[in-house]
Amino acid sequence: MQITAVDSENNLFKVEDLLPQDLVEQVLATDWKNIPWQRQEGQENWARRRLENSALPWADQWDQQLSQVWNDIAKAVGMELQPYCGTGFWLDEPGFTCSIHTDGEMPGSLHMSWIGPGTTFYWHKDSSTLRYQVASSPNSGYVMINCADETGYRKLLWHAMLTPVENFRITSYTWITPK
């Protein structure tokens, strides 16, 4: 597992090789389109499915692996984290896009790409201000830390997925909360 800051802001980190290869192979071999699902709460009008973790045969192994590396993730981002609390898996349907936005006051996330395009980060709410493009390759993604500093100032982490999904897109989303 490699986690490195993408720039000197120290609030966005590139993640590579999060999981061991045997688990990556299981994730990629999943019959994603036949996993039971529901619409993600707060995103009911999006072309996004929140997949049921209980239908993923490797979900326990996933949770064990993330729990094992959680302290390493905390060290890499330079802060103490609340314990690992689970991961959601999303299948984005054909035509899905996500406009440039911030995640408000959500404290942080680990968002991994498995199939399809990655997320793009911008310096401003303007697609010409590219900050970082997440790789479109399995087992890669980002950690975003979205916390206010000691003065209460919160740097905005503008991001989007502007390329329409062709077939489907699979990502995993793990909530991160600093202590």
Phi and psi in degrees as a GROMACS rama.xvg file:
@    title "Ramachandran Plot"
@    xaxis  label "Phi"
@    yaxis  label "Psi"
@TYPE xy
-127.052  128.456  GLN-2
-130.435  121.501  ILE-3
-136.231  141.823  THR-4
-62.2697  139.826  ALA-5
-82.2827  -17.3845  VAL-6
-164.509  -173.205  ASP-7
-76.5696  -6.11058  SER-8
-67.4215  -26.5986  GLU-9
59.5384  34.0974  ASN-10
-129.125  1.38223  ASN-11
-138.26  126.935  LEU-12
-129.576  135.378  PHE-13
-78.7812  133.75  LYS-14
-118.607  129.011  VAL-15
-132.251  143.354  GLU-16
54.7831  48.6106  ASP-17
-61.9117  -44.0902  LEU-18
-109.514  154.891  LEU-19
-68.2111  154.986  PRO-20
-57.7192  -37.243  GLN-21
-63.2274  -37.6055  ASP-22
-73.9812  -37.0702  LEU-23
-57.877  -44.6363  VAL-24
-62.2885  -38.2667  GLU-25
-66.1253  -42.4911  GLN-26
-60.0797  -47.9822  VAL-27
-69.0295  -25.586  LEU-28
-84.5686  -1.70404  ALA-29
-66.0617  139.922  THR-30
-83.9103  75.4835  ASP-31
-57.4364  -38.9309  TRP-32
-69.8458  -14.2829  LYS-33
-108.892  15.3297  ASN-34
-85.2976  132.134  ILE-35
-57.4698  149.144  PRO-36
-154.811  171.127  TRP-37
-147.469  169.622  GLN-38
-74.8583  142.712  ARG-39
-66.488  130.699  GLN-40
-56.12  131.79  GLU-41
85.5285  -7.71599  GLY-42
-131.164  30.768  GLN-43
-60.4464  -24.2445  GLU-44
-93.1813  2.44134  ASN-45
-86.9761  156.153  TRP-46
-85.1023  57.7146  ALA-47
-131.733  132.865  ARG-48
-105.036  132.544  ARG-49
-94.0653  111.91  ARG-50
-78.3512  150.048  LEU-51
-82.3422  115.048  GLU-52
-58.2167  -33.4898  ASN-53
-63.2657  -17.9396  SER-54
-90.8429  -2.2194  ALA-55
-94.3693  113.409  LEU-56
-63.3581  -18.1483  PRO-57
-105.757  10.0597  TRP-58
-59.2834  -40.8941  ALA-59
-64.3192  -41.1218  ASP-60
-63.8414  -40.2787  GLN-61
-56.9052  -52.6296  TRP-62
-61.4648  -40.3819  ASP-63
-62.5869  -43.4955  GLN-64
-63.8238  -45.7463  GLN-65
-65.1354  -39.7821  LEU-66
-60.8276  -38.9948  SER-67
-66.9886  -34.4588  GLN-68
-99.6117  1.68573  VAL-69
-58.0617  -43.3111  TRP-70
-65.8124  -32.9136  ASN-71
-67.272  -37.6835  ASP-72
-63.7946  -44.7823  ILE-73
-58.5231  -45.2216  ALA-74
-61.7324  -42.4889  LYS-75
-64.2646  -34.2782  ALA-76
-94.2878  -4.16385  VAL-77
76.1193  32.9468  GLY-78
-155.963  154.656  MET-79
-74.4995  140.736  GLU-80
-119.849  151.052  LEU-81
-61.9861  157.162  GLN-82
-57.7286  154.363  PRO-83
-52.9694  132.199  TYR-84
-123.733  10.2405  CYS-85
118.456  166.81  GLY-86
-132.098  141.616  THR-87
-105.836  146.94  GLY-88
-115.697  131.136  PHE-89
-116.937  137.212  TRP-90
-112.397  114.16  LEU-91
-91.1647  129.534  ASP-92
-82.7749  165.408  GLU-93
-52.4395  135.648  PRO-94
89.4625  -11.7734  GLY-95
-59.024  135.278  PHE-96
-139.244  165.532  THR-97
-138.954  116.453  CYS-98
-68.4193  167.41  SER-99
-63.7622  127.525  ILE-100
-156.198  170.167  HIS-101
-112.402  169.102  THR-102
-98.1894  24.5971  ASP-103
60.2799  -129.145  GLY-104
-99.6331  11.6022  GLU-105
-59.1963  128.544  MET-106
-68.8384  -31.3971  PRO-107
175.248  169.822  GLY-108
-158.86  157.534  SER-109
-116.436  110.503  LEU-110
-117.995  116.95  HIS-111
-111.42  139.912  MET-112
-92.2273  139.425  SER-113
-123.232  -47.7428  TRP-114
-138.782  127.079  ILE-115
102.143  -177.956  GLY-116
-66.9962  151.971  PRO-117
-90.9419  173.856  GLY-118
-79.3668  149.788  THR-119
-117.029  136.445  THR-120
-107.48  146.593  PHE-121
-129.231  156.154  TYR-122
-75.1508  -28.9152  TRP-123
-139.952  177.617  HIS-124
-79.4358  63.3131  LYS-125
-157.747  118.833  ASP-126
-67.6255  -7.98729  SER-127
-87.7408  0.758883  SER-128
-108.978  53.0427  THR-129
-53.8953  129.985  LEU-130
-106.877  -49.6227  ARG-131
-160.751  136.379  TYR-132
-109.768  119.313  GLN-133
-71.8973  136.101  VAL-134
-59.5751  146.468  ALA-135
-95.6258  59.3419  SER-136
-139.411  147.027  SER-137
-57.8484  146.732  PRO-138
69.4577  27.7898  ASN-139
-132.116  155.144  SER-140
177.189  -145.908  GLY-141
-149.195  157.615  TYR-142
-112.676  129.348  VAL-143
-115.777  125.518  MET-144
-108.397  118.459  ILE-145
-119.22  48.0057  ASN-146
-106.376  149.031  CYS-147
-70.352  149.738  ALA-148
-80.1621  -173.603  ASP-149
-64.1346  -18.6795  GLU-150
-92.4383  -4.77228  THR-151
94.2248  1.53454  GLY-152
-81.0134  131.028  TYR-153
-115.905  118.479  ARG-154
-72.967  133.533  LYS-155
-80.0517  129.112  LEU-156
-104.809  84.6614  LEU-157
-73.4356  130.349  TRP-158
-151.862  163.278  HIS-159
-162.365  170.167  ALA-160
-135.074  87.4324  MET-161
-88.0918  -17.7507  LEU-162
-79.7435  118.659  THR-163
-59.9449  137.577  PRO-164
-66.4534  134.286  VAL-165
-86.0349  -62.7149  GLU-166
-100.902  -67.0332  ASN-167
-163.613  160.766  PHE-168
-128.096  134.88  ARG-169
-117.516  126.977  ILE-170
-136.213  157.338  THR-171
-114.975  143.162  SER-172
-131.36  115.928  TYR-173
-114.813  126.845  THR-174
-76.9452  137.109  TRP-175
-123.152  129.108  ILE-176
-130.48  116.791  THR-177
-64.6419  153.799  PRO-178
